[in-house]
Amino acid sequence: MDRTFFDSVKEASSFPFSKMVITGIVTILLILTSLPTHAQFEAAEFEKITQEKRAKFERQTRDISLTGQGLYEDTKLDDRQTNEIRARLQALFGDPTQTLEDLINKDNFRLGKAIQFEYWFMVNDSIPLMVLDWNGPFGSGLTYGGASKYVDLMPQIKREFAQKLMSVKRFGEYEDFFYSPEKQQWFIVKYEDGKFRTEEIDSPEGMSID
């Protein structure tokens, strides 16, 4: 019968020097298994991209494709009205990275881009994440986009993001514009003095839908 590796180890262990070698190997293996796994994703830190840093962020992520894959799992945040989530975002991260007011006068603007707000983040210094409304104050939850190369991390990132927002106790005040293509109507959306308001308005100055 062929001898196995373990048979050889047992035979070698009868010699004092070999015992030392085997003990050393076992010790090294124990040390290696006790070392932390650096690739493990332990916690998400969210750096909001400010309006001033949008161009730099776009250059850095030019070759990275965004996907919603891995970001579809429901959280408690998804059941909240978007105007409430916007107030939570304001409290935690301040002003959005960009709003409809920033987008509407660009040459490539389309009605499909008529969002109320967008927040861009760099998670743990290397993972791009974008969240935005999908129907202004008339929707619930958010639309998410994450870097496709990190799709396996996206469920955890979304859970931690939702937990941070749900932990907000005091909402932040804000005022945004929103245009509804379906209603063909402009709105001003606010959280002010503890109340949410969505009011129909005429086209704001300098913002027109052709």
C-alpha positions in Angstrom: 0.0 0.0 0.0 1.3 3.4 -0.8 2.3 5.6 2.1 0.3 8.7 2.6 1.7 12.1 3.5 0.3 11.6 7.1 2.1 8.2 7.3 5.4 10.0 6.4 4.7 12.6 9.1 4.0 10.0 11.7 7.2 8.1 10.8 9.3 11.3 10.9 7.9 12.3 14.2 9.9 9.5 15.9 13.0 11.5 15.4 13.7 14.5 17.8 14.8 16.9 15.0 11.8 16.1 12.9 9.6 16.7 15.9 11.0 20.2 16.0 10.4 20.8 12.3 6.8 19.6 12.6 6.2 21.7 15.7 7.5 24.7 13.8 5.3 24.0 10.8 2.2 23.7 13.1 3.1 27.0 14.8 3.5 28.8 11.5 0.1 27.5 10.3 -1.6 28.7 13.5 0.0 32.1 13.1 -1.1 32.4 9.4 -4.7 31.3 10.2 -4.9 33.9 13.0 -3.9 36.8 10.8 -6.7 39.2 9.7 -8.0 38.9 6.1 -7.2 42.3 4.6 -9.6 41.8 1.7 -12.5 41.4 4.1 -14.9 44.3 3.9 -15.6 45.2 7.6 -17.5 48.5 7.5 -18.5 51.1 5.0 -17.4 54.7 5.3 -19.3 57.1 3.0 -17.6 60.2 1.6 -20.1 62.5 -0.1 -18.8 64.1 -3.3 -19.4 67.8 -3.1 -20.5 69.9 -6.1 -16.9 71.3 -6.3 -15.5 67.8 -6.7 -17.9 66.5 -9.3 -15.6 66.9 -12.2 -12.7 65.1 -10.4 -15.0 62.3 -9.4 -16.2 61.9 -13.0 -12.7 61.7 -14.3 -11.8 59.1 -11.7 -14.8 56.9 -12.5 -14.9 57.5 -16.3 -14.0 53.8 -17.0 -16.2 52.3 -14.2 -19.6 51.0 -15.2 -22.5 51.5 -12.7 -25.1 48.9 -12.0 -28.1 48.3 -9.8 -27.1 44.7 -9.3 -26.6 43.8 -5.7 -28.7 46.8 -4.6 -32.2 45.5 -5.0 -32.5 43.9 -1.5 -35.3 45.7 0.5 -34.4 47.7 3.6 -36.6 49.8 5.9 -35.5 52.8 4.0 -37.1 51.6 0.8 -40.6 52.0 2.3 -40.1 55.6 3.3 -41.3 58.5 1.1 -38.4 60.0 -0.9 -39.0 63.5 0.5 -38.4 62.1 4.0 -35.2 60.3 2.8 -34.1 63.6 1.3 -34.4 65.2 4.7 -32.4 62.3 6.3 -29.7 62.7 3.6 -29.6 66.5 4.3 -29.1 65.9 8.0 -26.4 63.3 7.5 -24.5 64.5 4.4 -25.6 68.1 3.7 -26.5 69.4 0.3 -26.8 67.0 -2.7 -24.0 66.5 -5.1 -26.3 67.9 -7.8 -29.9 68.7 -8.3 -32.2 69.4 -11.3 -31.0 73.0 -11.2 -27.5 71.8 -12.0 -28.6 69.5 -14.8 -31.3 71.3 -16.7 -29.2 73.8 -18.7 -26.6 71.2 -19.9 -26.6 70.5 -23.6 -27.3 66.8 -23.1 -30.2 67.3 -20.7 -33.3 65.1 -21.4 -36.6 64.9 -19.6 -35.6 61.5 -18.4 -33.0 63.2 -16.3 -35.5 65.4 -14.5 -34.5 64.1 -11.1 -34.9 66.1 -7.9 -31.5 65.3 -6.4 -28.4 63.1 -6.7 -25.9 62.2 -4.0 -22.6 60.7 -5.1 -20.3 58.9 -2.7 -16.9 57.2 -2.6 -17.2 54.3 -0.2 -14.0 53.3 1.6 -12.0 55.6 -0.7 -12.4 53.4 -3.7 -16.0 52.2 -4.4 -18.3 54.7 -6.3 -22.0 54.8 -5.2 -24.8 57.0 -6.5 -28.3 57.5 -5.0 -31.1 59.6 -6.5 -34.8 60.0 -6.5 -36.8 58.3 -9.3 -40.1 60.3 -9.0 -39.3 63.3 -6.9 -41.5 63.6 -3.8 -44.1 61.3 -5.3 -42.0 58.2 -5.0 -40.6 56.1 -2.2 -37.1 54.7 -1.6 -34.2 55.6 -3.8 -32.5 54.5 -7.1 -29.0 53.1 -6.5 -26.0 52.7 -8.8 -22.8 51.0 -7.7 -19.6 50.0 -9.4 -20.1 46.7 -11.2 -16.6 45.4 -10.2 -17.7 45.5 -6.5 -21.2 44.0 -7.0 -20.6 41.3 -4.3 -20.1 44.1 -1.7 -23.2 46.1 -2.7 -25.8 44.3 -0.5 -23.7 45.1 2.6 -23.1 48.7 1.4 -26.8 49.3 0.9 -27.7 47.8 4.3 -25.1 50.0 6.1 -26.2 53.0 4.1 -29.9 52.4 5.1 -28.9 51.9 8.7 -27.1 55.2 8.9 -30.0 57.1 7.4 -32.6 55.3 9.6 -30.6 56.3 12.6 -31.1 60.0 11.9 -33.3 61.5 14.6 -33.6 65.1 13.4 -34.3 65.8 9.7 -32.4 68.4 7.8 -34.2 71.3 6.1 -34.0 71.6 2.3 -35.7 73.2 -0.7 -35.5 71.6 -4.2 -37.2 72.0 -7.6 -38.8 69.1 -9.3 -40.4 68.8 -12.8 -42.9 66.0 -13.5 -43.0 65.1 -17.2 -46.2 63.1 -16.6 -48.0 66.0 -15.0 -46.1 68.6 -17.1 -45.8 70.6 -13.9 -43.1 72.2 -11.8 -43.0 71.8 -8.0 -41.1 73.2 -5.1 -40.3 70.5 -2.6 -39.4 71.5 1.0 -38.8 70.3 4.5 -39.2 73.4 6.7 -40.3 74.1 10.3 -40.9 70.4 10.8 -43.2 70.0 7.8 -43.0 68.6 4.3 -44.4 70.7 1.5 -44.9 70.0 -2.2 -46.4 72.9 -4.0 -47.1 73.5 -7.7 -45.2 76.5 -9.1 -44.5 78.2 -12.5 -41.3 77.5 -14.2 -38.5 78.8 -12.0 -36.4 81.6 -13.4 -33.6 80.3 -15.7 -35.1 76.8 -15.7 -37.3 75.9 -18.6 -38.4 72.6 -20.2 -38.3 72.8 -24.0 
